[in-house]
Amino acid sequence: MYEELRYPMSHRIWQTITYLQDDERL
């Protein structure tokens, strides 16, 4: 149960990091 709840958060953080990296590249 804990892992299930933790996955969405991790996914959102990863998406944000990827977005920031893409922005920096630009």
N, C-alpha and C positions, 0 to 999 in steps of 0.2 A: 504493500500500500504506500509506504513512504517513497519508494522509488517511482511509483506511478505519479505521485504528486510532484516529485522533484524533476521529472523529465521535462514537462512543459516549461518550467522555469529555465532550465538549462538551455532548452531549444531557443527560448526568447533571447536569452543572453547571447547565445552563439549568433543568432540572427543579427543582433545589434552590433556585435563585434565585427561581423562580416560587412555590415553596412558601413560602419565607420572606416574600415580598411578600404573599402571601395571608394569612399569619399576622399580619403587621403590620397589614393592613387590618382584620382582625377585632379 
